[in-house]
Every structure is written in C-alpha cells, then in structure tokens.
Amino acid sequence: QVQLVESGGGLVQAGGSLRLSCVVSGRSNDRYAMGWFRQAPGKEREFVAAVNWSGGNRYYPDPVKGRFTISRDNAKNTLYLQMNTLKPEDTAVYYCASARRVYTDYTTRQNEYDTWGQGTQVTVSS
C-alpha cells in the first residue's frame, strides 16, 4: 500500500517562504494526479493546488495563485509545494494527497483523492 508523508512546515514571518515536500512510499507503477489541501482551525479542508501525473498541467485557486507552485519529481517519488509571499491566512495544516484513479489530468475534487498524508503545520505570523 501507498503512504504519503509531508514535511517542511514550520513557523514563518509574513512575506516569507516555505517549501513543503511529500514523499510517496510503497511500490506502485501508477501515474496519477496529486494535490495539496489545507485545513485551518475551525474551517473545512480546502483545495490548494493540483498537478497531473507528468507535472506539466497544474491548477491553483485564487487565494494562492501567483504565490504557490506545485511540482513533482516522479523519479524521486516526491511532490512539492513552494509557498512564497506567505500571509497569515495561509496558516493551516497542509496535506498532500493522491488521486490514483486520475491518470491524465489534475483534479480539484476532494472525493477523487483516495490517499492522504498526515499533514504538516504551517504557521505564518503577522
């Protein structure tokens, strides 16, 4: 079975940057879409970024567009989220996820993601 483990979270001042990593472990020959989500205290989990299997097709919602970049290195079994110009409202637990049944494109739908990491905390001070 596949496991996803996030890392790279921490405390950063507003305007700073962080890079999150998500290492995929377990044997798999599948090429599937992956994404990042986040959940702030008292709020529902929200979509942050998505990428297709090859890394060439990406999508971001308005709150993070222009500041965050999702990428993947399939040879290293690693997904990344580069976060620049961080804002206090970016504070949340960030989760990586894989949509193993999505083979050709990205997906923004939470119910199409079937494997989730445990999350890494990102705290942005004002």
VEXZA-196798 format. One record per atom (N, C-alpha, C): chain; atom name; residue in one letter; x, y, z; residue number from 1. Coordinates in pm, whole numbers, plus 50000, padded with zeros to 5 digits. Layout:
// VEXZA-196798
lolum, padren, vexnu, xx, yy, zz, guvo
A, CA, A, X, Y, Z, NUM;
...
//
This chain:
// VEXZA-196798
lolum, padren, vexnu, xx, yy, zz, guvo
A, N, Q, 50082, 49883, 50000, 1;
A, CA, Q, 50000, 50000, 50000, 1;
A, C, Q, 50087, 50125, 50000, 1;
A, N, V, 50028, 50235, 49958, 2;
A, CA, V, 50100, 50360, 49942, 2;
A, C, V, 50079, 50447, 50064, 2;
A, N, Q, 50187, 50512, 50107, 3;
A, CA, Q, 50182, 50609, 50214, 3;
A, C, Q, 50241, 50742, 50168, 3;
A, N, L, 50183, 50850, 50216, 4;
A, CA, L, 50229, 50984, 50186, 4;
A, C, L, 50271, 51052, 50315, 4;
A, N, V, 50390, 51112, 50316, 5;
A, CA, V, 50442, 51177, 50434, 5;
A, C, V, 50487, 51317, 50398, 5;
A, N, E, 50424, 51417, 50459, 6;
A, CA, E, 50458, 51557, 50435, 6;
A, C, E, 50569, 51602, 50529, 6;
A, N, S, 50644, 51702, 50484, 7;
A, CA, S, 50743, 51765, 50568, 7;
A, C, S, 50768, 51906, 50516, 7;
A, N, G, 50837, 51986, 50594, 8;
A, CA, G, 50875, 52119, 50552, 8;
A, C, G, 50795, 52232, 50613, 8;
A, N, G, 50693, 52199, 50691, 9;
A, CA, G, 50616, 52302, 50756, 9;
A, C, G, 50693, 52366, 50870, 9;
A, N, G, 50639, 52474, 50921, 10;
A, CA, G, 50703, 52544, 51030, 10;
A, C, G, 50644, 52681, 51050, 10;
A, N, L, 50714, 52760, 51128, 11;
A, CA, L, 50674, 52897, 51158, 11;
A, C, L, 50753, 52992, 51071, 11;
A, N, V, 50684, 53082, 51004, 12;
A, CA, V, 50748, 53177, 50915, 12;
A, C, V, 50680, 53312, 50929, 12;
A, N, Q, 50755, 53416, 50909, 13;
A, CA, Q, 50701, 53551, 50915, 13;
A, C, Q, 50627, 53583, 50786, 13;
A, N, A, 50526, 53666, 50796, 14;
A, CA, A, 50451, 53708, 50677, 14;
A, C, A, 50547, 53762, 50571, 14;
A, N, G, 50523, 53720, 50448, 15;
A, CA, G, 50610, 53758, 50339, 15;
A, C, G, 50720, 53658, 50310, 15;
A, N, G, 50738, 53563, 50399, 16;
A, CA, G, 50841, 53463, 50382, 16;
A, C, G, 50798, 53348, 50295, 16;
A, N, S, 50884, 53247, 50288, 17;
A, CA, S, 50861, 53133, 50200, 17;
A, C, S, 50888, 53003, 50273, 17;
A, N, L, 50821, 52899, 50227, 18;
A, CA, L, 50843, 52763, 50272, 18;
A, C, L, 50826, 52670, 50153, 18;
A, N, R, 50895, 52559, 50157, 19;
A, CA, R, 50874, 52454, 50059, 19;
A, C, R, 50835, 52327, 50130, 19;
A, N, L, 50717, 52278, 50098, 20;
A, CA, L, 50669, 52153, 50153, 20;
A, C, L, 50705, 52038, 50060, 20;
A, N, S, 50732, 51925, 50120, 21;
A, CA, S, 50760, 51804, 50043, 21;
A, C, S, 50666, 51694, 50087, 21;
A, N, C, 50637, 51606, 49995, 22;
A, CA, C, 50553, 51490, 50022, 22;
A, C, C, 50617, 51371, 49956, 22;
A, N, V, 50665, 51279, 50036, 23;
A, CA, V, 50731, 51160, 49985, 23;
A, C, V, 50630, 51046, 49979, 23;
A, N, V, 50623, 50984, 49864, 24;
A, CA, V, 50533, 50872, 49842, 24;
A, C, V, 50612, 50744, 49857, 24;
A, N, S, 50571, 50661, 49949, 25;
A, CA, S, 50638, 50533, 49971, 25;
A, C, S, 50543, 50419, 49936, 25;
A, N, G, 50602, 50305, 49908, 26;
A, CA, G, 50523, 50191, 49866, 26;
A, C, G, 50539, 50167, 49718, 26;
A, N, R, 50532, 50044, 49679, 27;
A, CA, R, 50553, 50009, 49539, 27;
A, C, R, 50428, 50038, 49458, 27;
A, N, S, 50449, 50107, 49347, 28;
A, CA, S, 50339, 50139, 49258, 28;
A, C, S, 50394, 50176, 49121, 28;
A, N, N, 50329, 50130, 49018, 29;
A, CA, N, 50361, 50168, 48881, 29;
A, C, N, 50262, 50269, 48825, 29;
A, N, D, 50170, 50314, 48908, 30;
A, CA, D, 50064, 50403, 48863, 30;
A, C, D, 50116, 50545, 48841, 30;
A, N, R, 50062, 50610, 48742, 31;
A, CA, R, 50082, 50752, 48719, 31;
A, C, R, 49949, 50821, 48744, 31;
A, N, Y, 49947, 50904, 48847, 32;
A, CA, Y, 49822, 50960, 48891, 32;
A, C, Y, 49837, 51106, 48932, 32;
A, N, A, 49726, 51175, 48937, 33;
A, CA, A, 49725, 51313, 48980, 33;
A, C, A, 49752, 51324, 49129, 33;
A, N, M, 49810, 51436, 49169, 34;
A, CA, M, 49834, 51463, 49310, 34;
A, C, M, 49796, 51607, 49340, 34;
A, N, G, 49780, 51635, 49468, 35;
A, CA, G, 49741, 51769, 49505, 35;
A, C, G, 49775, 51802, 49649, 35;
A, N, W, 49756, 51928, 49681, 36;
A, CA, W, 49773, 51979, 49816, 36;
A, C, W, 49642, 52039, 49863, 36;
A, N, F, 49610, 52015, 49989, 37;
A, CA, F, 49495, 52073, 50056, 37;
A, C, F, 49541, 52131, 50188, 37;
A, N, R, 49458, 52215, 50247, 38;
A, CA, R, 49490, 52269, 50378, 38;
A, C, R, 49364, 52284, 50461, 38;
A, N, Q, 49382, 52283, 50592, 39;
A, CA, Q, 49271, 52299, 50683, 39;
A, C, Q, 49314, 52388, 50799, 39;
A, N, A, 49249, 52502, 50811, 40;
A, CA, A, 49273, 52593, 50921, 40;
A, C, A, 49180, 52558, 51037, 40;
A, N, P, 49216, 52597, 51159, 41;
A, CA, P, 49131, 52567, 51274, 41;
A, C, P, 48990, 52620, 51256, 41;
A, N, G, 48892, 52535, 51280, 42;
A, CA, G, 48753, 52574, 51269, 42;
A, C, G, 48699, 52584, 51129, 42;
A, N, K, 48778, 52548, 51029, 43;
A, CA, K, 48735, 52556, 50891, 43;
A, C, K, 48743, 52420, 50823, 43;
A, N, E, 48670, 52408, 50714, 44;
A, CA, E, 48676, 52287, 50636, 44;
A, C, E, 48805, 52281, 50555, 44;
A, N, R, 48842, 52161, 50518, 45;
A, CA, R, 48959, 52143, 50434, 45;
A, C, R, 48933, 52204, 50296, 45;
A, N, E, 49032, 52275, 50244, 46;
A, CA, E, 49016, 52341, 50116, 46;
A, C, E, 49128, 52303, 50021, 46;
A, N, F, 49097, 52310, 49895, 47;
A, CA, F, 49190, 52279, 49789, 47;
A, C, F, 49294, 52389, 49774, 47;
A, N, V, 49419, 52349, 49751, 48;
A, CA, V, 49529, 52443, 49737, 48;
A, C, V, 49593, 52437, 49599, 48;
A, N, A, 49622, 52318, 49551, 49;
A, CA, A, 49690, 52305, 49423, 49;
A, C, A, 49678, 52162, 49375, 49;
A, N, A, 49688, 52143, 49244, 50;
A, CA, A, 49682, 52010, 49186, 50;
A, C, A, 49774, 52003, 49066, 50;
A, N, V, 49820, 51883, 49037, 51;
A, CA, V, 49909, 51860, 48924, 51;
A, C, V, 49879, 51723, 48865, 51;
A, N, N, 49891, 51713, 48734, 52;
A, CA, N, 49871, 51584, 48670, 52;
A, C, N, 49993, 51496, 48688, 52;
A, N, W, 49987, 51376, 48634, 53;
A, CA, W, 50091, 51276, 48662, 53;
A, C, W, 50228, 51318, 48613, 53;
A, N, S, 50236, 51388, 48500, 54;
A, CA, S, 50364, 51425, 48442, 54;
A, C, S, 50421, 51554, 48499, 54;
A, N, G, 50338, 51632, 48568, 55;
A, CA, G, 50381, 51759, 48623, 55;
A, C, G, 50362, 51877, 48531, 55;
A, N, G, 50312, 51854, 48410, 56;
A, CA, G, 50301, 51960, 48312, 56;
A, C, G, 50171, 52038, 48314, 56;
A, N, N, 50072, 51993, 48387, 57;
A, CA, N, 49943, 52058, 48392, 57;
A, C, N, 49908, 52083, 48538, 57;
A, N, R, 49890, 52211, 48574, 58;
A, CA, R, 49871, 52250, 48713, 58;
A, C, R, 49754, 52344, 48726, 58;
A, N, Y, 49698, 52348, 48846, 59;
A, CA, Y, 49586, 52436, 48872, 59;
A, C, Y, 49592, 52488, 49015, 59;
A, N, Y, 49555, 52616, 49033, 60;
A, CA, Y, 49555, 52680, 49163, 60;
A, C, Y, 49429, 52762, 49180, 60;
A, N, P, 49371, 52761, 49299, 61;
A, CA, P, 49259, 52852, 49325, 61;
A, C, P, 49310, 52994, 49349, 61;
A, N, D, 49220, 53089, 49342, 62;
A, CA, D, 49258, 53230, 49351, 62;
A, C, D, 49337, 53267, 49477, 62;
A, N, P, 49304, 53214, 49596, 63;
A, CA, P, 49377, 53258, 49715, 63;
A, C, P, 49527, 53234, 49711, 63;
A, N, V, 49573, 53136, 49633, 64;
A, CA, V, 49715, 53105, 49631, 64;
A, C, V, 49778, 53126, 49494, 64;
A, N, K, 49699, 53154, 49394, 65;
A, CA, K, 49751, 53170, 49259, 65;
A, C, K, 49853, 53283, 49253, 65;
A, N, G, 49965, 53256, 49190, 66;
A, CA, G, 50073, 53353, 49181, 66;
A, C, G, 50171, 53349, 49295, 66;
A, N, R, 50136, 53281, 49403, 67;
A, CA, R, 50224, 53270, 49519, 67;
A, C, R, 50275, 53128, 49542, 67;
A, N, F, 50192, 53030, 49512, 68;
A, CA, F, 50227, 52890, 49536, 68;
A, C, F, 50256, 52821, 49404, 68;
A, N, T, 50345, 52724, 49408, 69;
A, CA, T, 50377, 52643, 49292, 69;
A, C, T, 50384, 52497, 49331, 69;
A, N, I, 50306, 52415, 49263, 70;
A, CA, I, 50310, 52272, 49286, 70;
A, C, I, 50398, 52208, 49179, 70;
A, N, S, 50475, 52110, 49219, 71;
A, CA, S, 50560, 52037, 49126, 71;
A, C, S, 50580, 51895, 49177, 71;
A, N, R, 50632, 51811, 49091, 72;
A, CA, R, 50658, 51674, 49132, 72;
A, C, R, 50780, 51621, 49062, 72;
A, N, D, 50849, 51532, 49129, 73;
A, CA, D, 50963, 51461, 49074, 73;
A, C, D, 50932, 51314, 49088, 73;
A, N, N, 50881, 51256, 48982, 74;
A, CA, N, 50837, 51117, 48989, 74;
A, C, N, 50954, 51021, 49010, 74;
A, N, A, 51071, 51056, 48962, 75;
A, CA, A, 51188, 50971, 48983, 75;
A, C, A, 51223, 50962, 49131, 75;
A, N, K, 51191, 51066, 49206, 76;
A, CA, K, 51217, 51069, 49350, 76;
A, C, K, 51092, 51041, 49432, 76;
A, N, N, 50982, 51015, 49365, 77;
A, CA, N, 50855, 50988, 49433, 77;
A, C, N, 50818, 51099, 49531, 77;
A, N, T, 50836, 51222, 49486, 78;
A, CA, T, 50817, 51335, 49575, 78;
A, C, T, 50732, 51443, 49509, 78;
A, N, L, 50640, 51497, 49585, 79;
A, CA, L, 50557, 51610, 49548, 79;
A, C, L, 50601, 51730, 49629, 79;
A, N, Y, 50600, 51848, 49567, 80;
A, CA, Y, 50644, 51969, 49634, 80;
A, C, Y, 50536, 52077, 49628, 80;
A, N, L, 50541, 52166, 49726, 81;
A, CA, L, 50462, 52288, 49722, 81;
A, C, L, 50552, 52402, 49767, 81;
A, N, Q, 50591, 52485, 49672, 82;
A, CA, Q, 50668, 52604, 49703, 82;
A, C, Q, 50571, 52716, 49735, 82;
A, N, M, 50584, 52774, 49853, 83;
A, CA, M, 50493, 52877, 49900, 83;
A, C, M, 50573, 53005, 49922, 83;
A, N, N, 50541, 53107, 49845, 84;
A, CA, N, 50607, 53236, 49856, 84;
A, C, N, 50507, 53342, 49900, 84;
A, N, T, 50560, 53453, 49948, 85;
A, CA, T, 50478, 53565, 49993, 85;
A, C, T, 50367, 53517, 50085, 85;
A, N, L, 50404, 53442, 50184, 86;
A, CA, L, 50306, 53383, 50275, 86;
A, C, L, 50233, 53490, 50355, 86;
A, N, K, 50107, 53463, 50380, 87;
A, CA, K, 50019, 53552, 50455, 87;
A, C, K, 49967, 53480, 50579, 87;
A, N, P, 49928, 53555, 50681, 88;
A, CA, P, 49872, 53490, 50800, 88;
A, C, P, 49754, 53398, 50769, 88;
A, N, E, 49674, 53432, 50670, 89;
A, CA, E, 49561, 53349, 50634, 89;
A, C, E, 49600, 53217, 50568, 89;
A, N, D, 49729, 53201, 50538, 90;
A, CA, D, 49778, 53073, 50489, 90;
A, C, D, 49802, 52973, 50602, 90;
A, N, T, 49793, 53017, 50725, 91;
A, CA, T, 49815, 52930, 50839, 91;
A, C, T, 49715, 52815, 50839, 91;
A, N, A, 49766, 52694, 50839, 92;
A, CA, A, 49682, 52575, 50832, 92;
A, C, A, 49770, 52452, 50840, 92;
A, N, V, 49706, 52338, 50856, 93;
A, CA, V, 49772, 52211, 50836, 93;
A, C, V, 49761, 52177, 50688, 93;
A, N, Y, 49873, 52149, 50625, 94;
A, CA, Y, 49877, 52121, 50482, 94;
A, C, Y, 49891, 51971, 50460, 94;
A, N, Y, 49807, 51919, 50371, 95;
A, CA, Y, 49804, 51778, 50340, 95;
A, C, Y, 49834, 51755, 50193, 95;
A, N, C, 49914, 51656, 50164, 96;
A, CA, C, 49926, 51610, 50027, 96;
A, C, C, 49835, 51491, 50007, 96;
A, N, A, 49796, 51469, 49883, 97;
A, CA, A, 49704, 51362, 49852, 97;
A, C, A, 49725, 51315, 49710, 97;
A, N, S, 49689, 51192, 49685, 98;
A, CA, S, 49698, 51135, 49552, 98;
A, C, S, 49562, 51089, 49504, 98;
A, N, A, 49538, 51110, 49376, 99;
A, CA, A, 49415, 51064, 49311, 99;
A, C, A, 49456, 50953, 49215, 99;
A, N, R, 49460, 50834, 49267, 100;
A, CA, R, 49520, 50723, 49193, 100;
A, C, R, 49438, 50676, 49074, 100;
A, N, R, 49315, 50718, 49065, 101;
A, CA, R, 49232, 50682, 48951, 101;
A, C, R, 49226, 50791, 48846, 101;
A, N, V, 49297, 50901, 48867, 102;
A, CA, V, 49304, 51010, 48770, 102;
A, C, V, 49438, 50999, 48700, 102;
A, N, Y, 49435, 50959, 48573, 103;
A, CA, Y, 49557, 50922, 48503, 103;
A, C, Y, 49612, 51027, 48409, 103;
A, N, T, 49528, 51117, 48359, 104;
A, CA, T, 49570, 51207, 48253, 104;
A, C, T, 49566, 51355, 48288, 104;
A, N, D, 49496, 51393, 48390, 105;
A, CA, D, 49478, 51533, 48421, 105;
A, C, D, 49480, 51552, 48572, 105;
A, N, Y, 49478, 51677, 48615, 106;
A, CA, Y, 49465, 51706, 48756, 106;
A, C, Y, 49319, 51701, 48797, 106;
A, N, T, 49292, 51703, 48926, 107;
A, CA, T, 49157, 51713, 48977, 107;
A, C, T, 49156, 51802, 49100, 107;
A, N, T, 49050, 51880, 49113, 108;
A, CA, T, 49030, 51965, 49229, 108;
A, C, T, 48928, 51906, 49326, 108;
A, N, R, 48871, 51795, 49292, 109;
A, CA, R, 48765, 51734, 49371, 109;
A, C, R, 48824, 51648, 49483, 109;
A, N, Q, 48788, 51680, 49606, 110;
A, CA, Q, 48841, 51605, 49720, 110;
A, C, Q, 48803, 51458, 49714, 110;
A, N, N, 48683, 51429, 49664, 111;
A, CA, N, 48639, 51292, 49664, 111;
A, C, N, 48708, 51206, 49559, 111;
A, N, E, 48790, 51267, 49474, 112;
A, CA, E, 48870, 51189, 49380, 112;
A, C, E, 49009, 51158, 49434, 112;
A, N, Y, 49043, 51216, 49546, 113;
A, CA, Y, 49169, 51183, 49613, 113;
A, C, Y, 49144, 51071, 49713, 113;
A, N, D, 49222, 50966, 49704, 114;
A, CA, D, 49196, 50846, 49782, 114;
A, C, D, 49304, 50812, 49884, 114;
A, N, T, 49418, 50879, 49879, 115;
A, CA, T, 49524, 50857, 49975, 115;
A, C, T, 49574, 50991, 50027, 115;
A, N, W, 49585, 51002, 50158, 116;
A, CA, W, 49618, 51128, 50222, 116;
A, C, W, 49733, 51114, 50319, 116;
A, N, G, 49816, 51219, 50326, 117;
A, CA, G, 49918, 51224, 50427, 117;
A, C, G, 49861, 51270, 50560, 117;
A, N, Q, 49947, 51275, 50660, 118;
A, CA, Q, 49904, 51314, 50794, 118;
A, C, Q, 49909, 51464, 50818, 118;
A, N, G, 49971, 51538, 50729, 119;
A, CA, G, 49972, 51682, 50737, 119;
A, C, G, 50097, 51739, 50800, 119;
A, N, T, 50127, 51862, 50763, 120;
A, CA, T, 50236, 51937, 50823, 120;
A, C, T, 50188, 52078, 50852, 120;
A, N, Q, 50220, 52128, 50971, 121;
A, CA, Q, 50168, 52256, 51015, 121;
A, C, Q, 50248, 52370, 50955, 121;
A, N, V, 50176, 52467, 50900, 122;
A, CA, V, 50234, 52591, 50852, 122;
A, C, V, 50171, 52705, 50930, 122;
A, N, T, 50254, 52783, 50997, 123;
A, CA, T, 50207, 52896, 51074, 123;
A, C, T, 50277, 53022, 51025, 123;
A, N, V, 50199, 53120, 50986, 124;
A, CA, V, 50253, 53245, 50934, 124;
A, C, V, 50217, 53355, 51032, 124;
A, N, S, 50317, 53418, 51088, 125;
A, CA, S, 50297, 53524, 51185, 125;
A, C, S, 50279, 53657, 51114, 125;
A, N, S, 50198, 53743, 51174, 126;
A, CA, S, 50172, 53874, 51117, 126;
A, C, S, 50272, 53977, 51165, 126;
//
